[in-house]
Amino acid sequence: MEIGRFKKISVNVVLKYVIIFIMNIKERLNLIKQVGEEIVAEEELRKLLESGEELIAYDGFEPSGQMHIAQGILRAINVNKMIKAGVRFKMLVADWHAMANNKMGGDLEKIKIVGRYFIEVWKASGMDLSKVEFVWASDLVKDPEYWKLVIRVGRSNALRRFIRTAEIMGRQESLDNLTGAMIIYSCMQTADIFYLGAKICQLGMDQRKVNMLAREIGPILGFWKPVVVSHHMLMGLSKPPVSTASVESRLAKSAIQRTIERKMSKSIPDSAIFMTDTTEDIKRKINKAYCPEGVVEDNPILEYYKYIVFESLDRLGVDKIAISRPEKFGGEVILNSYEDLEKKFANKEIHPADLKASLVSYLDKLIEPVRKHFEENKEAKELLKKVRSFQVTR
């Protein structure tokens, strides 16, 4: 009788922990789904989470000029969610890739300085660095095995397949615009994923093509199919260009292509908020940003609220967002969610001027710790001075 009771208790305990485990997988998956505008493929991701193995996510970034808010605060938000989901990050400082892509005029020493500056920004941006490892491409290229893998990747497909990945460098798919170094770039980025042991690629939607190439090549080369978690690309603050293309041509463009065309650009400074912008810089850029009254589509101000402000309530020390408004227009508006904001804005209950004024205040508060770090830390201050003196090249 006692043995039977013990078995019953044991079964109940096991079932309890199985349920907890399943719930944990769901919670972890939900966190990653919050990061991924697209996940290829969700069922594969679930199996990875269920495997119990230590999962490594890869992201690579070209050091190329001052860091904007999408690379800073938005990247910190997404990385922190992935870490909370139990994933460890390897962030590749892609200095050799940037050289191949002619960033900073192809000057490797300048690129390395910008890379160190990037890391300093992340230290102050709220990113949880306890599970983030920064890996320099300069170290990878010292290993002959790395180059062997790059060559194996390059042998796996015809040239035209690599040309199709040109968007990862911010380039159009045209032989007239591409150099031989840029083709090597695609081979290197694909090799990086497997060399670093990353089962998850967590980059922007603009990197989707090379990540899908890695999924194709992985099994051919004896590796795995990495899961691709592509995050949203924050659009630039400027007005969308007026298209002269036909309706059919515009509809034929993929959502990814449209996103890439509208993403913020360092070569157009007022299209983005930089991580060390002054209060006046932020105010100027936001006040001139595209935000027609009642228009939700392609509205960068609304995007900043959705992807940055509402995702930073803890750092802002609030649980709701307040939009200041003159008493004669109804006074302060309290918003419980982004959906609430979008609905009220579409109904013209909130004027663009009031939306912008409050956004300036929130962004200024989020960027203040970074500004302070670069003012008070001697090494960081010197890095920023050098980076600002460099000319940005496409």
KAUR-V281969 format. One record per backbone hydrogen bond with DSSP energy under -1.0 kcal/mol. NH is the residue of the N-H (numbers start at 1). CO is the residue of the C=O. E is the energy in kcal/mol with one decimal. If there is no record, write none. Layout:
# KAUR-V281969
NH | CO | E
NH | CO | E
This chain:
# KAUR-V281969
5 | 1 | -1.9
6 | 2 | -2.4
7 | 3 | -2.4
8 | 4 | -2.1
9 | 5 | -2.5
10 | 6 | -2.7
11 | 7 | -2.5
12 | 8 | -2.2
13 | 9 | -2.6
14 | 10 | -2.8
15 | 11 | -2.7
16 | 12 | -2.3
17 | 13 | -2.3
18 | 14 | -2.3
19 | 15 | -2.4
20 | 16 | -2.2
21 | 17 | -2.4
22 | 18 | -2.6
23 | 19 | -2.7
24 | 20 | -2.3
25 | 21 | -2.2
26 | 22 | -2.1
27 | 23 | -2.5
28 | 24 | -2.7
29 | 25 | -2.8
30 | 26 | -2.4
31 | 27 | -2.0
32 | 28 | -1.9
33 | 29 | -2.3
34 | 30 | -1.4
36 | 32 | -2.4
37 | 230 | -2.6
38 | 230 | -1.4
40 | 228 | -2.6
45 | 41 | -2.0
46 | 42 | -2.4
47 | 43 | -1.9
48 | 44 | -1.9
49 | 45 | -2.3
50 | 46 | -2.2
51 | 47 | -1.3
57 | 88 | -3.1
58 | 200 | -2.6
59 | 90 | -1.8
61 | 92 | -2.4
69 | 273 | -2.6
72 | 68 | -1.7
74 | 69 | -2.2
76 | 72 | -2.1
77 | 73 | -2.4
78 | 74 | -2.1
79 | 75 | -2.7
80 | 76 | -2.4
81 | 77 | -1.6
82 | 78 | -2.0
83 | 79 | -2.5
84 | 80 | -2.3
85 | 81 | -1.4
86 | 83 | -2.0
87 | 82 | -2.1
88 | 55 | -3.0
89 | 131 | -3.0
90 | 57 | -2.7
91 | 133 | -2.5
92 | 59 | -3.3
93 | 135 | -3.5
94 | 61 | -2.0
94 | 92 | -1.3
95 | 93 | -2.4
98 | 94 | -2.3
99 | 95 | -1.9
100 | 96 | -2.2
101 | 97 | -1.7
102 | 99 | -1.6
103 | 98 | -2.9
105 | 102 | -1.1
106 | 103 | -1.8
107 | 104 | -1.6
111 | 107 | -2.3
112 | 108 | -2.2
113 | 109 | -1.7
114 | 110 | -2.2
115 | 111 | -2.2
116 | 112 | -2.0
117 | 113 | -2.0
118 | 114 | -2.4
119 | 115 | -1.8
120 | 116 | -1.8
121 | 117 | -1.9
122 | 118 | -2.2
123 | 119 | -1.7
129 | 127 | -1.1
132 | 129 | -1.2
133 | 89 | -2.3
135 | 91 | -2.7
137 | 93 | -2.4
139 | 136 | -1.4
140 | 136 | -1.5
141 | 137 | -2.3
142 | 139 | -1.1
143 | 140 | -1.9
146 | 143 | -1.1
147 | 143 | -1.3
148 | 144 | -2.2
149 | 145 | -1.9
150 | 146 | -2.3
151 | 147 | -2.4
152 | 148 | -2.1
153 | 149 | -2.4
154 | 150 | -2.4
155 | 151 | -1.9
156 | 153 | -1.2
161 | 158 | -1.3
163 | 159 | -2.1
164 | 160 | -1.4
165 | 162 | -1.4
166 | 163 | -1.8
168 | 165 | -2.2
169 | 166 | -1.9
170 | 167 | -1.8
171 | 166 | -1.7
174 | 172 | -2.0
177 | 174 | -1.2
178 | 174 | -1.1
183 | 179 | -1.1
184 | 180 | -1.8
185 | 181 | -1.9
186 | 182 | -1.3
187 | 183 | -1.5
188 | 184 | -2.7
189 | 185 | -2.9
190 | 186 | -1.9
191 | 187 | -2.2
192 | 188 | -2.6
193 | 189 | -1.1
195 | 191 | -2.7
196 | 192 | -2.3
198 | 193 | -2.3
199 | 56 | -1.2
200 | 56 | -1.8
201 | 227 | -3.1
202 | 58 | -2.5
205 | 231 | -1.6
207 | 204 | -2.1
208 | 205 | -1.5
211 | 207 | -1.7
212 | 208 | -2.5
213 | 209 | -1.7
214 | 210 | -1.9
215 | 211 | -1.6
216 | 212 | -1.6
217 | 213 | -2.7
218 | 214 | -2.7
221 | 217 | -2.2
223 | 218 | -3.3
227 | 199 | -2.8
228 | 40 | -3.3
229 | 201 | -3.0
230 | 38 | -2.5
231 | 203 | -2.3
236 | 262 | -3.9
237 | 271 | -1.9
250 | 246 | -2.3
251 | 247 | -2.5
252 | 248 | -1.6
258 | 254 | -2.1
259 | 255 | -2.1
260 | 256 | -2.4
261 | 257 | -2.2
262 | 258 | -1.3
264 | 234 | -1.6
271 | 268 | -2.6
272 | 269 | -1.3
275 | 67 | -2.7
277 | 274 | -1.8
282 | 278 | -2.4
283 | 279 | -2.5
284 | 280 | -2.6
285 | 281 | -2.5
286 | 282 | -2.6
287 | 283 | -2.4
288 | 284 | -1.4
289 | 286 | -1.0
290 | 237 | -2.8
295 | 292 | -1.9
299 | 296 | -1.1
303 | 299 | -1.7
304 | 300 | -2.1
305 | 301 | -1.6
306 | 302 | -2.7
307 | 303 | -2.9
308 | 304 | -1.5
309 | 304 | -2.2
310 | 305 | -2.9
312 | 309 | -1.7
316 | 312 | -2.1
318 | 313 | -2.3
321 | 335 | -2.1
323 | 333 | -3.0
329 | 326 | -1.9
330 | 327 | -1.9
331 | 326 | -2.1
333 | 323 | -2.5
335 | 321 | -3.2
341 | 337 | -1.6
342 | 338 | -2.9
343 | 339 | -2.2
344 | 340 | -2.2
345 | 341 | -2.7
346 | 342 | -2.6
347 | 343 | -1.7
348 | 345 | -1.6
349 | 344 | -3.0
355 | 351 | -2.2
356 | 352 | -2.7
357 | 353 | -2.1
358 | 354 | -1.9
359 | 355 | -1.7
360 | 356 | -2.4
361 | 357 | -1.3
362 | 358 | -2.1
363 | 359 | -2.9
364 | 360 | -2.2
365 | 361 | -1.6
366 | 362 | -1.8
367 | 363 | -2.2
368 | 364 | -1.4
371 | 367 | -2.3
372 | 368 | -2.7
373 | 369 | -1.8
374 | 370 | -2.1
375 | 371 | -1.1
376 | 372 | -2.3
377 | 373 | -2.4
381 | 377 | -2.7
382 | 378 | -2.0
383 | 379 | -2.1
384 | 380 | -2.4
385 | 381 | -1.9
386 | 382 | -1.9
387 | 383 | -2.7
388 | 384 | -2.5
390 | 387 | -1.0
